[in-house]
């Protein structure tokens, strides 16, 4: 972030409200519990680190300076007692949250010990607990203001290794079966936690966009191999600007990176609709050439400018994704339905499949099913997740709507 040093970021506050993402250290002997808690707390906005035992804690306290220590209670409580003493010895000035069975004697004893040692003990979180219960326990630590935009530039993020790809599943509207996933860029900043792309992605003409695009391509194909090893092949789509397709060297390098694997079904490159419309000759030419390399172009976020594509004699685009503005709430909005139906007619004339973005309710799902969309994408089917969580949660089992 320009204008602040990292150490200064952690001290900025206004009227007692936090401005930076809080840090949490999760201490539990069971790895799957640590992973579950880390993912749940990261979704709430924490930067999480994990610790398996008392021996690892001193180094983590020094390296990560957490605001909160979340301590799972083993049956005997001996390890937890040692951890409380380490917390005192290291002069930890944050808060401690114990997690254990309701009305547990061990939990009560450890809380009393912590208070005697003058540790800031939060009310224990009884197991089993819900997502709302966890949030209620840590709500005072959550930041009240969003981080500035942008907190860091892309060059710094690339060099530091802060960038990740998260994946959101695409669903067959008719069968509700998984039909691939879209890769979405995220930054995991050491102070701000997970930062959405709007806070750091530069303008498409910015020189840094080249490095960002190259990262997206290489990481997506690495993740494809990971998905194959874990649960089988997944059709992946990535987002690239039209400026990427304007560079013959970048396009050539992209083609050379495509996996020579019998299970690879192809890569979809999503390009914003307004960029394609402004550069139709280029987009059509590149789309035709990329088909020979198992790469297809998707028109992303198409909306009211759809009539500008109706006169095309050549339509080498494999997919049209309708802007979420015209999908979310379409069940009760005739204007949105009209735009969707016109785009569906356009896609049908050219044999392109259609994707409805921003499906968040059952009523919207019913609406897009009745209109005739092929695929759907949105929070109704799940939020974007990093590659490991996506593979574990989305690929291991079929989609079930709550």
N, C-alpha and C positions, 0 to 999 in steps of 0.2 A: 504494500500500500504506500502510495506516495505521501510524504509528509509526516509519517510516523515510523518509528523503529518498532520492531516486534515487542520489546520490553515495554514501550510506552502504550502499546495497544491494550495490554492487560490491566492497565491502571486507569484507563479512561472511564469515568462514570458520571452520570447526571442524575441528581436527586435520588441517589440510591439505586437506580436502575442499571442493570448490567448492559454493556454495549457489545461484549464479545461472547462468543460461544463458550459455555462452561466446560470444564474438563472433569471427567469422572474416571476413577480407577476401580475396576471390578475385581474383587478378590474372592475367588471360589476355586476349590480343588477340581471341580468337574468342568471339563472343557466345554461341553455342549451347553451348560448353564451360562458360562461366561459369554459364549457366542450369542446366545439368545438375548441376554441382557444388553450386550454391546449393541446389537442391531436395533433393539427396542429404544435404547437411549439415544442412539445416533438419529433415529427418526424424530425424536423429540428435539434434537438440536445440540446434543452433547458431542464433544470429542472424547472418544472412549479409548482406554488402554486396559489391558488385562493382566492379571497376576494370579498365579496358581497357588502360591504359598508365601509364608512369612519371609523366607529367604530372598525372594525376588522384590519385595516391597520397597526396601530402602532406595534401590537404584531407580525404580519407577517414580518414587516421590521426588527424587532429585531431578530426573529428566523431564517429567511431565507436569510437575507442580499442580496436581489436581485440586479442584474446588470441592470435590465430593469423593469419598471412598464408600463404595457399596460392598458390604461384607456379608457373604453368605455364611450361615452358621452350620458347622458340622455337628454331629451328634454330641460330642463331648465338650465342645467349646474351648478346648485347650489352645488350639491353633489361633482361634479368634482372640483369646486373651493375650497371646504373644503379639499379635498384630496391633492391638490397642496400645501396648507398651512401646512398640516401635514407633507408632504414630506420635506418642508423647516425646520420645527420644529425638525424633527428627523435627520436632517443633512444628508439626503440621497444624495449620491454622484454618483449615476448611471444616467441612461437616462430614459426619459418618452416619450412614444409613444401614441398619441391621436388617437382614431378611431371614425370616425363619418361621416356624409353625406358630400359629396363634396361641397365646397363653403358655408359651414355652418357658420353662424355668430357666433354661440356659440363656435365652434371649433376654429375659428380665435381669438376670444376674450380670450379663455383659453390658447392658445399658446402664445399670447402676454403677458398674466399674468404670465405664467411660465417663460418666458424669463426675465421679469422684476424682478422676484424673484430669478433670476440667476440659474434656473433649466436647465439642459441640455435637451432641447426639440428636439426630432427628427421630421422631416417633417411628418405631420399627414398622416394617412392611410385612404383614402376615402373608404366608403362603397357604393356598394358592392365591395369586392376585391377577387382576385384569390390567389391560393397558391403561385404562383410566385410573386405576389405583396407583400404578407406578407413576404416572404423570402427576397425580395429586401429591405424592410424596416428595417430588423434586421440583414442583412448580415455582418455588421461590428462587430457584437457581437459573431458571430459563431467562434468556435475554429478552428485554422488553422492546428493543429497537433493532431493526435490520442493520446489517453491516453496510458501510458505505459502498458505492458502486464506482469503479471496481476495486476490491480490496488489494488485488495484485494484478500485474499484467501477465499475459500469456507466456511471454518469454521466461519470466521468473518461474511460473508454474511448471512449464516444460522442463526446465533445468532442475528444479527441485523434486520432480516426480510426483506432483500433487494431483495430476489429472487422472481420471478414471472414466470408463464407459459403464453406464448402467443400462439395463435392458427392460423394455416394456413389451409384454406379449401381445401379439395379434391373434384374434380369435375368429374362427369361422362362424359367421352369423347364423348359419342354418344348423350346424351340428354342435357348436360351442367347443369344438376341438381346437387345440393350439395350432397356429399356422405361421410360425416364425416370430421374430421380435425385432423391434427397432432399437438401435444403439443410440444412447443419449449421453452427451458429454457432461461430466460433473468435475468439480474441483474439491478436493479434501484439504482444506487449508489448516495448518497447525494451530492457528488462533481462532479462525472463524468456523471451523468445522466444514460440513458439506455446503458448498456454495453453488447456487443454481447458475446456469449458463448466462442468464441475462445480466449477471453481475461481473462477468469477465470476458465474454466473447467479444472480440473486436469487430469493427466493420469488415465486411468481406474483402474490401480493397486494402486492408491493413497488411503490411508485409508479414506480420506474425500469423496471419491466417494460413499461410502455407505450412508452417510447422505444425499448427493445430490440426490441419486436415491430414497431414501425413501421420500424425499420431493416431487419429481416428481410424484410418485405414489399417495401419499395422496392428493396433490393439484389437480391433474387431476381428481380424483374421486369426490372431493369437487366441482370442476367446472362442472362436469357432472350433478350433482344435481342442480346446478344453471341454467344450460342450460335447463334442464327439466322444471324447474319452470318458466323460461322466455318464451321459444318458443318450447319446446318439446325435445325429446331425440336426442343426437348427438353421433355418433360412434367416439370414441377417440382412437388415437394411441399415444404411448409414446415411448421415446428412452431410452433403458437401455443397459449397457455393458454386455458382456458375463460373467464377474466376478460376476455380480448380480445373474445370473442363476446358478453359481457354488455353491452358498451358500444356503443350504437346508432351513435354518431358514428364510432367506429373501424371498425365493420362497413361503414358507408356509404362511408367513405373508401377502404376496401379495394376495394369494388365499383367505385368510380370509377377506380381505378388499373389495372384489368384491361385488357391491351392490346387495341385494336381492330385486330387483325391476322388475316388469313385463315389463317395458319399456327398461331395460338395454339389449342392443344387443351384448355386449361383449367388451372386451378390447384387443387391438392389441399392442403387444410389438415389437418394431422395434430394430433389432440387426444388426450391421454392417456386410456386407457380408464377409469381410475378417476375422472377428472374428468367424463367424459360420463355415467357411471353415477350419479354424485352429482347431476348436473344434467340429467337426461334430457329433461324438458319443454323446457328452454331449447335444448339441443343439437338436438333434433328440429326445433323451430321454426326455428332459424337455418339448419340444413342444408337444409330445404325452401325457404327464401327465397333462399339463396345459389345454388341450382341454376339460377335464372333469370339469374344473372350469370356463368355459366361457372366456378363455384367449387364444389368438392365437399369433403365432410368425410370424413376417414379416422379410424377408431378405432385408436389407436396403443397398442402394448404390452399387448394383451389377454392375460390368463392365466387363472388359476383362478376369476376372478370372471365368466367368460363366462355362467354360468347366469342372471345378473341381466338379461341381454338377451333371453332366450328367449321371454318373454311379450309382447314388443313387437308391436303390431298395425301400427305404422308404422315403417319402417326406412329412412330416407332417406340412409343412409351408404353411400358408394360402395366402401369398402375396409375390410378388417380386417387389421391387422398383428399377428402373434403375437409376444409377448415373446420375446426371445432366450433367456431362461432355459429355455424349453420347446423351442427349436429346436437350440441348440448341444448336441451329444451325443445328439440324439434317436435316432440310428441304433441305439444300444445301450441305450435306456431306454424301457421299455414305458409307464411312467407319463407321460413327456413325450409320447409318441406318442398316448396316450389324450386328453390335453388338446388336442393339435393337431387330432385327428380330430373332436372335439366342436365346436371352433371352426369347422372346415371345414364341418361339417354346418349350423351356424348361418348361415354366410355363403352356403352354397348355397341355403338356404330363401329367402333374401332377395335373391339375385342379386348379392351383393357379391363382389368379387375378394379374394383372400387373398395376403398377403406374409409370407414367413418371414424373420425378422430373425436375424442372427448366424450365417449359414452360413459355416463356416470350414474344413470338410473335404469331400472327395469323398463320404465315407460319409454325411454329413448331407445333401448334395445328392441322393444317391440316395434317401434316406429321405423327404425332402419331395416328391420327384418321385412316389414310390410312393403317398404319402398324398394327393396331388392338389392341392398348392399351385399357384397361378398364377404368382407372382413370388417372387424370392429376392433377398436383400441381405446382404452380409457380406464379410469379408476374403478369402474364396476368390476373389472376383471383383475385388478391389482395395480399397485404403484410400481414405478421403475425400481429396480434393485441392482446392486453390483453383481458381477458375473457369478460369484460363488453362491450368493443368496438366490439369485435367479435360477441357477441350475438346481439348487436344492429344493426350492419352494415351487417353482413353476414347471420344471421339466420332469420332476419325479412323480407327479400325479396329474391327472386330468383336471381341467378347470371345473370348479363347482361354484355356482353363484349362491351367496348367502341369502 
